[in-house]
Amino acid sequence: MDRKYNILFERYNNQLEINEEFKEEIINITDQLNKTEQNELNGTIILHGIPYEVNETVKDEVKKIGNQLQIPLEDHLFTAIRLGRQDKKATPIKVIFKNEEIKRAS
């Protein structure tokens, strides 16, 4: 009986070690994912309250805002899209710069 108990106890302890290793691995993967997501957001700005205009080009709207702020923006430096449905409402504009340095310089 003791032998069976020892075998089960050993297996249980081994499983606990394996579970702990998996837990640490999940924590590491989660941290890496969070860092990756944060890096992707570093070059992004969300603009709210910009009125929707019929037949608008979102990039041109962002460039107008940049000019008003005395920050000239060139087409090849960023991408801009409206988020959500466009029911003639002022949906947010997501501006994605090609890299974070461009965002900081703007």
ZADRENTI-100146 format. One line per field, with one value per residue (C-alpha): residue number from 1; x negated, y negated, z negated. Coordinates in Angstrom, 3 decimals. Layout:
N
vexza = [NUM:...]
X = [X:...]
Y = [Y:...]
Z = [Z:...]
END
This chain:
106
vexza = [1:2:3:4:5:6:7:8:9:10:11:12:13:14:15:16:17:18:19:20:21:22:23:24:25:26:27:28:29:30:31:32:33:34:35:36:37:38:39:40:41:42:43:44:45:46:47:48:49:50:51:52:53:54:55:56:57:58:59:60:61:62:63:64:65:66:67:68:69:70:71:72:73:74:75:76:77:78:79:80:81:82:83:84:85:86:87:88:89:90:91:92:93:94:95:96:97:98:99:100:101:102:103:104:105:106]
X = [0.000:-2.799:-4.388:-1.192:-0.789:-4.380:-3.928:-0.737:-2.328:-5.335:-3.083:-1.084:-4.234:-5.478:-2.164:-2.382:-5.833:-4.574:-1.609:-3.924:-6.119:-3.039:-1.873:-5.226:-5.195:-1.679:-2.755:-5.758:-3.652:-1.044:-3.759:-5.177:-1.719:-1.051:-4.382:-3.668:-0.202:-1.590:-4.287:-1.609:0.362:-2.665:-2.370:1.390:3.590:7.391:9.103:12.614:15.168:14.060:17.292:18.015:18.105:19.786:17.241:14.437:10.965:9.958:6.277:7.050:9.074:6.118:3.759:6.084:5.964:2.185:1.960:4.191:1.795:-1.168:-2.254:-2.556:-1.871:-2.875:-0.741:-3.476:-4.024:-0.620:2.627:6.009:9.385:12.776:13.776:17.299:20.256:20.446:24.006:22.970:21.945:18.567:17.009:13.420:10.503:7.614:4.273:1.490:-1.974:-4.603:-6.751:-6.649:-9.279:-6.982:-4.187:-6.450:-7.758:-4.226]
Y = [0.000:-2.409:-1.754:-2.691:-5.757:-6.835:-6.395:-8.464:-11.096:-11.316:-11.671:-14.349:-16.312:-15.966:-17.301:-20.252:-21.094:-20.839:-23.082:-25.658:-25.644:-26.153:-28.974:-30.758:-30.213:-31.665:-34.707:-35.227:-34.865:-37.274:-39.836:-39.501:-39.941:-43.037:-44.561:-43.816:-45.365:-48.435:-48.854:-48.735:-51.446:-53.698:-54.973:-55.523:-58.520:-58.490:-61.785:-62.420:-65.051:-65.586:-66.105:-63.729:-65.358:-63.831:-62.285:-63.075:-61.659:-60.869:-61.439:-64.911:-65.681:-64.652:-66.759:-69.774:-69.271:-68.968:-72.218:-73.986:-72.806:-73.870:-70.244:-69.428:-65.747:-63.927:-61.105:-58.475:-59.019:-57.857:-56.005:-57.278:-55.557:-56.315:-53.878:-52.512:-53.153:-56.346:-57.598:-61.206:-61.151:-62.230:-58.797:-58.739:-58.833:-56.454:-57.805:-55.242:-56.659:-54.600:-54.715:-56.168:-58.836:-60.465:-60.576:-62.201:-64.735:-65.733]
Z = [0.000:-0.832:2.535:4.413:2.244:2.926:6.674:6.644:4.445:6.777:9.837:8.052:7.220:10.793:12.066:9.680:11.061:14.629:13.780:12.226:15.359:17.544:15.297:15.654:19.418:19.691:17.678:19.995:23.134:21.741:20.977:24.497:26.013:23.903:24.956:28.615:28.401:26.645:29.317:32.006:30.201:29.709:33.263:33.061:32.254:31.986:32.884:31.542:32.479:36.080:38.080:40.930:44.347:47.383:49.768:47.353:47.662:44.106:44.832:46.138:42.995:40.830:42.941:42.480:38.722:38.895:40.840:38.295:35.589:37.756:38.109:41.806:42.518:45.679:47.114:46.929:43.173:41.926:42.559:41.367:41.088:39.542:36.818:36.656:38.924:40.904:40.448:40.924:37.271:35.975:35.567:34.273:36.671:36.094:37.295:37.603:38.117:39.925:36.785:33.296:34.022:36.577:33.990:31.403:33.931:34.937]
END
